[in-house]
Structure formats: structure tokens, C-alpha cells
Amino acid sequence: MYNSRSTENIHRSMSNGSLWDKKVWRRGTIMLGGTSSAKTSFEIPRSIVGSSDILVSRFPAAIWWKILAELSHEDIKSMTLLCRIFRSLCQPLLFRKLVLHPYYTSLADRGFIYLHRRRWMKQSEFFLLPHIAPVIEECYIVPRTFRGRNGKQKGATMDDIVDSIFNILPNFLNLEKLVCHQVDLTSKRMIGLRVLSLKSITLDSCYRRGRISDIVPMPLDTVVLYNSVPPRRSHTDPPFLSHFLHSPYLKKLVAGPTDDILVAMILHPKSFRHLAELEVSTDCIVSNNNFAAALNRCPELTKLTLRPCHKPMPKHGLVAFPTHIVPKLQFYRGPHVCLPAFANDRRLKTIDISFVCSPESLKKTLDRMRQPGRDHVESLTVRISHNPPSSALLHHIHVSFPCLRALNIKHAACSKMDWLTLLDGEQHCCIQTLRLGIDIGDPYLTWNTPLQQTREATTAFICLYPSLIRTYPSLQKAQIVYNISGASLVWRNHSPGTSTTLDLKDVRVEVDSNKLESIGRRLRHGEIEMSRGQWKVVVDRKTTHGLKPTLTYA
């Protein structure tokens, strides 16, 4: 990713390999647009032994390009420090994500305006190089407002630089995503967008300025429009927003706090038969009745997200929709009060209650769901405000969703004794994935170190494991969140059968388990309080009462 406001200091420490036998640095300069300094210096080490270049040159460049395309931005940045050939191969990949910050300055600072224009002209020449322009896939245009000495923002007079940015966009042949923040959309800029082969566009507080006509709708897969009340001399009328809605191609739509995009969907001449994901704010569904009419234009909608905003939700939620509206809906994320309007008479497979609620109100919402709608739910995520959650709520979830496979309980960090009490109930034979939180004390205390937190979480998991297996016989994955930063213990069952052995080698410490590539690390000996060997917890699944773990030292 290239960020025109970033100042990077590339540094590599000494290693014991033959490639780096002593510190030798080469100083370079890169022109940065939108910064207070004309140029920024960085240091990169120069390799002394050239054997690495010879080894890399044995493989064709096309093979290296396929390998490097799978790496992250940070990994590619590190690869540029290995040798000259890697530096030449990886340099274009650093510009796959281009972030531009043109300044909006005041008329009084004419010297700064001229300096910034001269920088941008040199910068744009670099982006148009034949080995840089074809690699750019994402472009972010985020203007920054100049602040005076009194701290107030001043007027904007850098429209010519923004126009020049839109003029060079057609040279990026592989550009697929464009993100604009607080950029006025004129007729000239809209014509420039029409010639791009974009797949995704994000417009945050971007409004129409002037008259725009004869614009063909753009074939976009993903459209994100965050528009609030427009400023003076700007407009966000629904006919203008309809230029970004092309029904044969649109698959995902994200709308801002206003209902202009819903009106544009209603006025569109054709239905959105390929739209599968829709995300709107709760302000759109509270203030008017356009929400139901807009949903009626999306017969193939499978995923719906209601994002929280400023206005409070009504206590009784929404009125039930007719069965012909979004009949193929399978995923719902939003407040619990609106759940019955979509869950009844539809086959929802995933329910994510994104609003924090009390156990009593959640139980009332689940009671409003009819039984045919409950039988198809496979994944449930709830956010509970009270600690610990009542055992009646957990029992109600088990009874209400007999085919549930994944249960995620958030915002409820209880002690291990509370969880032992909650898990002392009837079995649920279908749940395979479980996520819960453990309270291990105040994480801000000095003596409560990360090592101590992991050790206590491991002890709690060993204590809870027999109850988990007894309550959920088909359990394949258990995640114990014990840190406010998201650190958790993740156990995966690699030996399913009538009896299972809890080997702590199968327990990993993960920071962000939502990423598919997150595999975490194994427990260290200090975290399980032993110097050598491995503890195992042997549990017989046939035993239902008086189950105790048997610790076997191997």
C-alpha cells in the first residue's frame, strides 16, 4: 500500500546469515504529496554478497510474481530488503493499494498551493510508469482540510488537483476499487468514472455539484454510499444515486443513514435480481415505509444487515413482512427486536444479534419466533449485557434451536464457576462450535501479565472441558475468550469418537481467530505450569453424571 501521507523508515537488523555480513546503508528519497516536507528520506541496507541475486534469477519472473501476489503488504515490504532482484520485483506490488491525500487549503496560503501542485505533478508521473500503473488495483482519494491557527477548517481551493487525479485514473487498467471521501462529484468527474472497469466503489460524504445528465449506469458489483445531510450547494437526489445502481451486475449494496438510496432502488426501472447482500442503517427503517418497498425489489437477497445509527429503535420492532418479500433470506444481522419480522416464514440459517440486549428481552424476542423459522437456524450470535447470563436463557436457546451448530455468546465474561453452573443442564447434540468468555480478573493490573492470563485461562478450560463435552457431545471447536483485546484459547477436536482425550497440544493461543489464516501458537510450558512432558485430560463421553477429568502425565 502506498500512502502519500506516510513517512516510512525502512530498517533491517543484522542477521547471522551470509547475506548480511556488516551494516551498509543506502540512502534514498521519495517524493510525497500532501505532506509538509518536500521529500522524505529512508534507509535500506545494501547486500554485500550477491549470491542471493544469482539464486533468485534462476526462476522466471512470472513465477515470482505469482508467489509474491499471495503475500501481505508487510511481507512484500520485507522482501524488498533481501536483494536487488527482489527489490525490483516487489516495488510495483507495494502500489497495489494507492492512498492519495490532496490538501484542501485556504486562499491565503498561495505559496503552499503552488508547492503542492508541483509535488503532485512529479508524483503523478511516477504513478504512470509502465511497471507501476498496471499493478494498481485500489485507489483511495481522501482530501484533508487545512486548519488555521485558531483550529478552524478553512475553505477548499484544490479542485484542480482532484480533477487531475480523476484524469489519470483511466491509465490504471487493473483498477477495481475506488474509495472517495468528501469529494464533490461534478459532471466531468462522473464522465471519467464511466470509462473505468471498476467492480467496487465507495462514496463517503460525496455529493453532486452542478447538473449531471446523460450518464450511463456503471456496472458495479459492490456499491457503498454513506451520505448524510448534504452541505450547501450540494445535492444527493435519488436520480443521481441511480447512476451507481445497475441491476444486472449489482451484488452488494451498503447505504448510509439517509433513505435516498432506498428511494433510488424503488424508482429504478428494473428489479435487482442479482443483489445478494444489503446493509442499511436503522434510521432508514424507522423514519419511513420505503424499506419494505425497497426489499420488494430484491427477490434474490440472502444477507441483510441493519447497522446501528443515531435514532433509537422502537420497542416492538417492525411489522411482519409478507412472505413474497425476500423469500430467500438466510443471514440476518441487526437488533433483536427486528428479528421476528424476518425470521418467521423464512429459512434463516445465520442470526447475529449485533445490539447488546438483556437476557429477558432476548428471551421475549425468541418467543415471538414461530417454530418453523427456528428449525433451520444453524448459527446464532448473541450479545448479553448481564454477567452471568441466566441458565434459563441458555436452556431456552437449546430448546428453541434444535438444529443449531454454532453458538457465540459475546459481552458475557463469567467466572469458571458460573459457567459450570450454566452448563449443568440438558444436552444439545448438534452444536459443534462454541464461543464464550472467561473472566480472569482486571487485565490492567500490573501483576496480571499476559503469561498469567493465559495460565488462568488454561486452568479454567481444563475445569470446563468435562462439562462442555457432556453438554455438547458433538463439539468440534471451543473458543475461550479471556482478554479484552481478543486473545483466546482455541481447542479443536482432532480425535472424535466415543471418548476423547484433551491434549493441550491441540489448544492454541489466538489473537484474532476471525481470520482464516490465523492458526495461533501452542501453549508454552510456563503457561501450563510444568517443566516437561504434556498433560492430558481423559474424558469418557458415556458418563453423564459425576464426570471428572483424569490428568495423565505423558
C-alpha positions as CSV (number, residue, x, y, z in Angstrom):
1,M,0.0,0.0,0.0
2,Y,1.3,3.4,-0.9
3,N,0.2,6.2,1.4
4,S,1.0,9.8,0.3
5,R,1.0,11.0,3.9
6,S,3.1,8.2,5.4
7,T,6.7,8.6,6.3
8,E,8.4,5.2,6.3
9,N,11.7,4.4,7.9
10,I,12.7,1.0,6.5
11,H,15.2,-0.8,8.7
12,R,16.6,-4.2,8.9
13,S,18.6,-5.5,11.8
14,M,21.7,-7.6,11.4
15,S,21.3,-11.3,10.9
16,N,23.7,-14.2,11.2
17,G,23.4,-15.3,7.6
18,S,26.0,-14.9,4.9
19,L,23.8,-12.3,3.1
20,W,24.4,-9.6,5.7
21,D,28.0,-9.5,6.9
22,K,28.0,-5.9,8.0
23,K,25.8,-2.8,8.1
24,V,25.9,-0.9,4.9
25,W,23.0,1.5,4.3
26,R,22.0,3.2,1.1
27,R,20.0,6.4,1.4
28,G,17.1,7.2,-0.9
29,T,14.5,9.8,-1.4
30,I,10.8,9.6,-2.4
31,M,8.6,12.5,-3.2
32,L,5.4,12.6,-1.1
33,G,2.4,14.6,-2.0
34,G,0.3,16.3,0.7
35,T,3.0,16.4,3.4
36,S,4.6,19.4,5.0
37,S,8.1,18.4,3.9
38,A,9.2,18.3,0.2
39,K,10.7,14.9,0.5
40,T,11.3,12.1,2.9
41,S,14.5,10.1,3.4
42,F,14.6,6.4,4.1
43,E,17.4,3.9,4.6
44,I,17.7,0.5,3.1
45,P,20.6,-1.9,3.6
46,R,22.7,-2.9,0.6
47,S,23.6,-6.5,0.3
48,I,27.3,-7.3,0.3
49,V,27.2,-10.9,-1.1
50,G,25.5,-11.2,-4.4
51,S,24.8,-15.0,-4.3
52,S,21.2,-14.3,-3.4
53,D,20.6,-12.4,-6.7
54,I,22.0,-15.3,-8.7
55,L,19.7,-17.8,-6.9
56,V,16.6,-15.7,-7.5
57,S,17.4,-15.1,-11.1
58,R,17.2,-18.9,-11.8
59,F,13.4,-18.8,-11.6
60,P,11.3,-16.9,-14.2
61,A,9.8,-13.6,-13.1
62,A,6.3,-14.8,-13.8
63,I,6.7,-17.5,-11.1
64,W,7.9,-14.9,-8.6
65,W,5.0,-12.7,-9.5
66,K,2.5,-15.4,-8.7
67,I,4.3,-16.2,-5.4
68,L,4.6,-12.5,-4.3
69,A,0.9,-11.8,-5.2
70,E,-0.1,-14.1,-2.3
71,L,1.9,-12.2,0.3
72,S,0.7,-9.4,2.5
73,H,1.9,-5.8,2.2
74,E,4.2,-6.1,5.2
75,D,5.7,-9.3,3.9
76,I,6.4,-7.7,0.5
77,K,8.0,-4.7,2.2
78,S,10.4,-7.1,3.9
79,M,11.1,-8.9,0.7
80,T,12.4,-5.7,-0.9
81,L,15.3,-5.8,1.6
82,L,16.7,-9.1,0.6
83,C,18.4,-8.4,-2.7
84,R,18.3,-6.2,-5.8
85,I,16.2,-8.6,-7.9
86,F,13.5,-8.9,-5.1
87,R,13.5,-5.1,-4.8
88,S,12.8,-4.7,-8.5
89,L,10.1,-7.4,-8.4
90,C,8.4,-6.2,-5.3
91,Q,8.4,-2.5,-5.9
92,P,5.3,-2.5,-8.1
93,L,3.4,-4.7,-5.7
94,L,3.8,-2.0,-3.0
95,F,1.5,0.2,-5.0
96,R,-1.4,-2.2,-5.4
97,K,-3.3,0.0,-2.8
98,L,-2.8,3.7,-3.6
99,V,-3.9,6.2,-1.0
100,L,-3.9,9.9,-2.0
101,H,-4.4,12.8,0.3
102,P,-4.7,16.1,-1.6
103,Y,-5.0,19.0,0.7
104,Y,-7.8,21.5,0.7
105,T,-6.1,24.7,1.7
106,S,-7.1,28.3,2.2
107,L,-6.7,31.0,-0.4
108,A,-4.3,32.9,1.8
109,D,-1.7,30.1,1.6
110,R,-0.9,30.5,-2.1
111,G,2.7,29.5,-1.7
112,F,1.7,26.2,-0.2
113,I,-0.8,25.6,-3.0
114,Y,1.8,26.1,-5.7
115,L,4.2,23.9,-3.9
116,H,1.7,21.1,-3.5
117,R,0.7,21.3,-7.2
118,R,4.3,20.9,-8.2
119,R,4.7,17.9,-6.0
120,W,1.6,16.2,-7.3
121,M,2.8,16.7,-10.9
122,K,6.0,14.8,-10.1
123,Q,4.1,12.2,-8.2
124,S,1.6,11.5,-10.9
125,E,4.4,11.0,-13.4
126,F,5.7,8.2,-11.2
127,F,2.3,6.5,-11.0
128,L,2.0,6.5,-14.8
129,L,5.2,4.5,-15.3
130,P,4.6,1.3,-17.3
131,H,5.6,-1.0,-14.5
132,I,3.5,0.8,-11.8
133,A,0.2,1.8,-13.4
134,P,-0.9,-1.8,-14.4
135,V,-0.4,-3.0,-10.8
136,I,-2.7,-0.5,-9.0
137,E,-5.9,-2.3,-8.0
138,E,-7.3,0.0,-5.3
139,C,-7.3,3.8,-5.2
140,Y,-8.3,5.9,-2.2
141,I,-8.9,9.7,-2.6
142,V,-9.1,11.2,0.8
143,P,-8.7,15.0,0.9
144,R,-7.5,16.7,4.0
145,T,-8.8,20.1,5.1
146,F,-6.3,22.8,6.2
147,R,-6.7,24.1,9.7
148,G,-5.7,27.6,10.6
149,R,-4.1,28.8,13.8
150,N,-7.4,29.1,15.5
151,G,-8.1,25.4,14.9
152,K,-11.0,26.0,12.4
153,Q,-11.2,24.5,9.0
154,K,-10.8,26.9,6.0
155,G,-12.1,26.8,2.5
156,A,-11.2,24.4,-0.3
157,T,-9.3,25.6,-3.4
158,M,-7.6,22.4,-4.7
159,D,-10.2,21.2,-7.1
160,D,-7.7,21.2,-10.0
161,I,-5.6,18.6,-8.2
162,V,-8.6,16.4,-7.6
163,D,-9.5,16.8,-11.3
164,S,-6.0,15.7,-12.3
165,I,-6.4,12.6,-10.1
166,F,-9.6,11.6,-11.9
167,N,-7.8,12.3,-15.2
168,I,-5.1,9.7,-14.6
169,L,-7.5,7.0,-13.3
170,P,-8.1,5.6,-16.8
171,N,-4.4,4.8,-17.0
172,F,-4.8,2.3,-14.2
173,L,-6.0,-0.6,-16.4
174,N,-6.5,-3.1,-13.5
175,L,-8.2,-0.6,-11.1
176,E,-11.1,-2.5,-9.5
177,K,-11.9,-0.5,-6.3
178,L,-12.3,3.3,-5.9
179,V,-12.9,5.0,-2.5
180,C,-13.7,8.7,-2.3
181,H,-14.1,10.7,0.9
182,Q,-15.6,14.2,0.8
183,V,-15.1,14.6,-2.9
184,D,-17.6,16.7,-5.0
185,L,-18.9,14.8,-8.0
186,T,-19.1,17.0,-11.0
187,S,-20.1,16.2,-14.5
188,K,-16.5,16.0,-15.7
189,R,-15.5,13.6,-12.9
190,M,-18.5,11.4,-13.4
191,I,-17.7,11.0,-17.1
192,G,-14.2,10.0,-16.1
193,L,-15.6,7.3,-13.9
194,R,-17.7,5.9,-16.7
195,V,-14.6,4.7,-18.7
196,L,-13.2,2.7,-15.7
197,S,-13.6,-1.0,-15.3
198,L,-14.5,-0.8,-11.6
199,K,-16.0,-3.6,-9.6
200,S,-16.4,-1.7,-6.3
201,I,-16.9,2.0,-5.4
202,T,-17.2,3.6,-2.0
203,L,-18.5,7.2,-1.7
204,D,-18.4,8.7,1.8
205,S,-20.0,12.2,2.0
206,C,-19.6,12.7,-1.8
207,Y,-22.3,14.9,-3.2
208,R,-23.4,16.1,-6.6
209,R,-22.3,19.6,-7.6
210,G,-23.9,21.1,-10.6
211,R,-26.1,19.4,-13.2
212,I,-25.3,15.9,-14.3
213,S,-27.1,14.3,-17.2
214,D,-26.6,11.6,-19.8
215,I,-24.6,9.4,-17.5
216,V,-24.9,5.6,-18.2
217,P,-25.2,3.5,-15.0
218,M,-21.9,1.9,-14.1
219,P,-21.6,-2.0,-14.0
220,L,-20.5,-2.3,-10.4
221,D,-20.6,-5.4,-8.1
222,T,-20.3,-3.6,-4.8
223,V,-21.6,-0.1,-4.0
224,V,-21.1,1.7,-0.7
225,L,-22.8,5.1,-0.2
226,Y,-22.5,6.9,3.1
227,N,-24.4,10.1,2.7
228,S,-25.9,12.3,5.5
229,V,-27.5,15.7,5.1
230,P,-25.7,17.4,2.1
231,P,-23.9,20.7,2.6
232,R,-24.8,23.9,0.9
233,R,-24.9,23.9,-3.0
234,S,-24.7,20.1,-3.0
235,H,-27.4,17.5,-3.7
236,T,-28.0,13.8,-3.1
237,D,-31.2,13.3,-5.1
238,P,-32.2,9.7,-5.8
239,P,-31.9,10.0,-9.7
240,F,-28.2,10.9,-9.2
241,L,-27.6,7.9,-6.9
242,S,-29.3,5.6,-9.5
243,H,-26.2,6.1,-11.7
244,F,-24.4,3.7,-9.4
245,L,-27.2,1.1,-9.4
246,H,-27.0,-1.2,-12.4
247,S,-29.3,-4.2,-11.7
248,P,-27.6,-6.8,-14.0
249,Y,-24.3,-6.5,-12.1
250,L,-25.0,-5.2,-8.5
251,K,-24.4,-7.9,-5.9
252,K,-23.7,-5.9,-2.7
253,L,-25.1,-2.6,-1.6
254,V,-24.3,-0.6,1.6
255,A,-26.4,2.5,2.3
256,G,-25.8,5.4,4.6
257,P,-28.0,7.0,7.3
258,T,-30.4,8.6,4.8
259,D,-33.1,6.8,2.8
260,D,-32.1,8.4,-0.5
261,I,-30.6,5.1,-1.8
262,L,-33.8,3.3,-0.8
263,V,-35.8,5.7,-2.9
264,A,-33.4,5.2,-5.8
265,M,-34.0,1.5,-5.6
266,I,-37.7,2.0,-5.7
267,L,-37.5,4.3,-8.7
268,H,-35.2,2.0,-10.6
269,P,-37.0,0.6,-13.7
270,K,-35.8,-3.0,-13.1
271,S,-35.6,-5.3,-10.1
272,F,-32.2,-6.1,-8.6
273,R,-32.2,-9.8,-9.3
274,H,-28.5,-10.3,-8.6
275,L,-28.4,-8.3,-5.3
276,A,-27.4,-10.8,-2.6
277,E,-26.2,-8.5,0.3
278,L,-27.9,-5.4,1.6
279,E,-26.7,-3.2,4.5
280,V,-28.7,-0.2,5.7
281,S,-28.8,1.9,8.9
282,T,-31.6,1.6,11.3
283,D,-32.6,5.2,10.6
284,C,-33.8,4.2,7.2
285,I,-36.3,1.6,8.6
286,V,-37.6,3.8,11.4
287,S,-38.4,7.1,9.7
288,N,-40.4,5.8,6.7
289,N,-42.0,2.9,4.9
290,N,-39.6,2.8,2.0
291,F,-37.7,-0.1,3.5
292,A,-40.3,-2.7,2.6
293,A,-40.8,-1.3,-0.9
294,A,-37.0,-1.4,-1.5
295,L,-36.8,-5.0,-0.2
296,N,-39.5,-6.0,-2.6
297,R,-37.1,-5.1,-5.5
298,C,-34.6,-7.6,-4.3
299,P,-36.0,-11.1,-4.8
300,E,-32.6,-12.9,-4.6
301,L,-31.5,-11.2,-1.3
302,T,-29.8,-13.7,1.0
303,K,-27.9,-11.5,3.5
304,L,-29.4,-8.5,5.4
305,T,-27.5,-6.2,7.9
306,L,-29.2,-3.5,9.9
307,R,-26.4,-1.1,11.1
308,P,-26.9,0.9,14.3
309,C,-27.2,4.7,13.9
310,H,-28.5,7.7,15.8
311,K,-32.2,7.2,16.2
312,P,-33.4,4.7,18.8
313,M,-35.1,1.5,17.7
314,P,-38.8,1.1,18.5
315,K,-39.5,-1.3,21.4
316,H,-41.8,-3.5,19.3
317,G,-39.6,-3.7,16.2
318,L,-41.0,-4.0,12.8
319,V,-44.3,-5.3,11.4
320,A,-44.0,-8.7,9.8
321,F,-43.4,-8.5,6.0
322,P,-45.4,-10.5,3.5
323,T,-43.9,-13.9,2.5
324,H,-43.1,-12.8,-1.1
325,I,-40.6,-10.2,0.2
326,V,-37.0,-11.5,0.4
327,P,-38.2,-15.2,0.5
328,K,-34.6,-16.5,0.1
329,L,-33.1,-14.6,3.1
330,Q,-30.6,-16.8,5.0
331,F,-28.5,-14.3,7.0
332,Y,-29.7,-11.6,9.4
333,R,-27.6,-9.2,11.5
334,G,-29.2,-6.4,13.4
335,P,-31.3,-5.6,16.5
336,H,-33.2,-8.4,18.2
337,V,-36.5,-6.5,18.1
338,C,-36.5,-6.7,14.3
339,L,-35.6,-10.4,14.1
340,P,-39.2,-11.8,14.2
341,A,-40.1,-9.8,11.1
342,F,-37.6,-11.7,9.0
343,A,-37.3,-15.0,10.9
344,N,-40.9,-16.0,10.6
345,D,-42.0,-17.7,7.3
346,R,-38.3,-17.7,6.1
347,R,-35.5,-20.2,6.4
348,L,-32.8,-18.2,8.2
349,K,-29.6,-20.1,8.8
350,T,-27.5,-17.4,10.5
351,I,-28.7,-15.0,13.1
352,D,-26.3,-12.3,14.5
353,I,-27.8,-10.1,17.2
354,S,-25.5,-7.1,16.8
355,F,-27.1,-5.0,19.5
356,V,-26.4,-5.6,23.2
357,C,-29.5,-6.7,25.0
358,S,-30.6,-8.1,28.3
359,P,-31.4,-11.8,28.7
360,E,-35.0,-11.1,29.4
361,S,-35.6,-9.0,26.3
362,L,-33.7,-11.6,24.2
363,K,-35.9,-14.4,25.6
364,K,-39.1,-12.5,24.7
365,T,-37.8,-12.0,21.1
366,L,-37.1,-15.7,20.7
367,D,-40.6,-16.5,22.0
368,R,-42.0,-14.3,19.2
369,M,-40.3,-16.5,16.6
370,R,-42.5,-19.3,15.3
371,Q,-41.3,-22.9,15.3
372,P,-40.9,-23.4,11.5
373,G,-38.4,-20.5,11.5
374,R,-36.4,-21.9,14.4
375,D,-35.8,-25.3,12.9
376,H,-33.5,-24.0,10.1
377,V,-31.1,-21.8,12.2
378,E,-27.6,-23.2,12.3
379,S,-25.6,-20.3,13.7
380,L,-26.5,-17.9,16.5
381,T,-24.6,-15.0,17.9
382,V,-25.9,-13.0,20.9
383,R,-24.6,-10.1,22.9
384,I,-25.6,-10.2,26.5
385,S,-25.4,-7.2,28.8
386,H,-25.7,-9.1,32.2
387,N,-23.0,-11.3,33.7
388,P,-23.5,-14.1,34.1
389,P,-26.3,-14.9,31.6
390,S,-29.2,-16.8,33.2
391,S,-29.4,-20.5,32.9
392,A,-32.9,-20.1,31.7
393,L,-31.7,-18.2,28.6
394,L,-29.2,-21.0,27.7
395,H,-31.9,-23.6,28.2
396,H,-34.3,-21.6,26.0
397,I,-31.7,-21.4,23.2
398,H,-31.2,-25.1,23.4
399,V,-34.9,-25.8,23.1
400,S,-35.7,-23.1,20.5
401,F,-33.0,-24.1,18.0
402,P,-32.7,-27.9,17.9
403,C,-30.5,-27.8,14.7
404,L,-28.1,-25.2,16.0
405,R,-24.4,-25.9,15.1
406,A,-22.6,-22.8,16.2
407,L,-23.3,-20.7,19.3
408,N,-21.4,-17.5,20.0
409,I,-22.1,-15.7,23.3
410,K,-20.4,-12.2,23.4
411,H,-20.2,-9.5,26.0
412,A,-20.6,-12.0,28.8
413,A,-17.3,-12.8,30.6
414,C,-18.1,-15.1,33.6
415,S,-16.0,-17.0,36.0
416,K,-15.5,-20.7,35.5
417,M,-17.8,-21.5,38.4
418,D,-20.6,-19.6,36.8
419,W,-20.1,-21.4,33.5
420,L,-20.1,-24.8,35.4
421,T,-23.5,-23.9,36.7
422,L,-24.8,-22.8,33.3
423,L,-23.5,-25.9,31.6
424,D,-25.2,-28.2,34.1
425,G,-28.3,-28.8,32.0
426,E,-29.7,-30.8,29.2
427,Q,-27.6,-31.9,26.2
428,H,-27.6,-30.3,22.8
429,C,-26.3,-32.9,20.3
430,C,-25.9,-30.7,17.3
431,I,-23.7,-27.8,18.5
432,Q,-20.2,-28.2,17.1
433,T,-18.7,-24.7,17.6
434,L,-18.9,-22.8,20.9
435,R,-17.5,-19.4,21.8
436,L,-17.7,-18.0,25.3
437,G,-15.9,-15.5,27.6
438,I,-14.0,-16.2,30.8
439,D,-13.4,-13.5,33.5
440,I,-9.8,-13.8,34.8
441,G,-9.5,-10.6,36.6
442,D,-8.7,-7.0,35.8
443,P,-6.3,-7.0,32.7
444,Y,-4.9,-3.6,33.6
445,L,-3.4,-4.8,36.9
446,T,0.4,-4.8,36.8
447,W,0.7,-8.4,38.2
448,N,-1.9,-9.8,35.8
449,T,0.6,-10.3,33.0
450,P,-0.3,-11.9,29.6
451,L,1.5,-15.1,30.8
452,Q,-0.6,-15.2,33.9
453,Q,-3.8,-14.6,31.9
454,T,-3.1,-17.4,29.6
455,R,-2.2,-19.7,32.5
456,E,-5.5,-18.9,34.3
457,A,-7.5,-19.4,31.1
458,T,-5.9,-22.8,30.5
459,T,-6.8,-23.8,34.0
460,A,-10.3,-22.7,33.5
461,F,-10.6,-24.6,30.2
462,I,-9.4,-27.8,31.8
463,C,-12.0,-27.4,34.5
464,L,-14.8,-26.6,32.0
465,Y,-13.9,-29.3,29.5
466,P,-15.8,-32.2,31.1
467,S,-19.0,-30.1,31.3
468,L,-18.6,-28.9,27.7
469,I,-18.2,-32.5,26.4
470,R,-21.2,-33.6,28.5
471,T,-23.5,-30.8,27.4
472,Y,-22.3,-30.7,23.7
473,P,-21.3,-34.3,22.7
474,S,-20.6,-33.3,19.1
475,L,-18.4,-30.4,20.0
476,Q,-15.5,-29.9,17.5
477,K,-14.2,-26.4,18.3
478,A,-14.3,-24.4,21.5
479,Q,-13.1,-20.8,21.8
480,I,-12.4,-19.3,25.3
481,V,-12.0,-15.5,25.1
482,Y,-10.1,-14.3,28.1
483,N,-8.7,-10.9,27.1
484,I,-10.4,-7.6,26.1
485,S,-8.0,-7.4,23.1
486,G,-9.4,-10.6,21.6
487,A,-6.9,-13.1,22.9
488,S,-8.5,-16.5,23.2
489,L,-7.8,-20.2,23.7
490,V,-9.0,-22.3,20.7
491,W,-9.4,-26.0,21.0
492,R,-10.1,-28.2,18.0
493,N,-11.1,-31.8,18.4
494,H,-8.8,-33.9,16.2
495,S,-9.9,-37.3,17.5
496,P,-13.7,-37.6,17.5
497,G,-15.2,-40.7,19.0
498,T,-17.0,-42.2,22.0
499,S,-14.2,-41.0,24.2
500,T,-11.9,-38.1,23.7
501,T,-8.5,-37.1,25.1
502,L,-7.9,-33.4,25.7
503,D,-4.3,-32.9,24.7
504,L,-3.1,-29.4,25.4
505,K,-1.1,-29.7,22.1
506,D,-4.5,-29.2,20.4
507,V,-5.1,-25.9,22.3
508,R,-3.7,-22.8,20.6
509,V,-3.5,-19.1,21.7
510,E,-5.0,-16.9,19.0
511,V,-5.3,-13.1,18.9
512,D,-7.8,-12.8,16.0
513,S,-9.5,-16.0,15.2
514,N,-11.8,-14.4,12.7
515,K,-9.0,-14.5,10.1
516,L,-8.9,-17.7,8.1
517,E,-5.1,-17.8,8.2
518,S,-4.9,-17.3,12.0
519,I,-3.5,-20.6,13.4
520,G,-2.1,-19.1,16.6
521,R,0.6,-20.7,18.6
522,R,0.9,-23.6,21.0
523,L,0.8,-23.3,24.8
524,R,4.2,-22.7,26.3
525,H,5.4,-24.7,29.4
526,G,5.2,-21.6,31.6
527,E,1.6,-21.2,30.7
528,I,0.6,-24.7,31.7
529,E,2.8,-24.7,34.9
530,M,5.0,-27.7,34.1
531,S,8.6,-28.1,33.0
532,R,8.5,-31.1,30.7
533,G,6.1,-33.6,29.2
534,Q,2.4,-33.0,28.4
535,W,-0.8,-33.1,30.4
536,K,-3.8,-34.9,29.0
537,V,-7.4,-34.8,30.2
538,V,-9.2,-38.1,29.5
539,V,-13.0,-37.9,29.5
540,D,-15.5,-40.7,28.8
541,R,-18.4,-39.3,26.8
542,K,-20.7,-42.1,28.0
543,T,-20.5,-40.8,31.6
544,T,-23.2,-38.2,32.2
545,H,-23.1,-37.7,36.0
546,G,-20.2,-37.0,38.3
547,L,-17.8,-36.5,35.4
548,K,-14.3,-35.6,36.5
549,P,-11.2,-35.1,34.4
550,T,-8.3,-37.6,34.7
551,L,-5.0,-35.8,34.3
552,T,-2.4,-38.1,32.8
553,Y,1.2,-37.1,32.6
554,A,2.9,-38.4,29.5
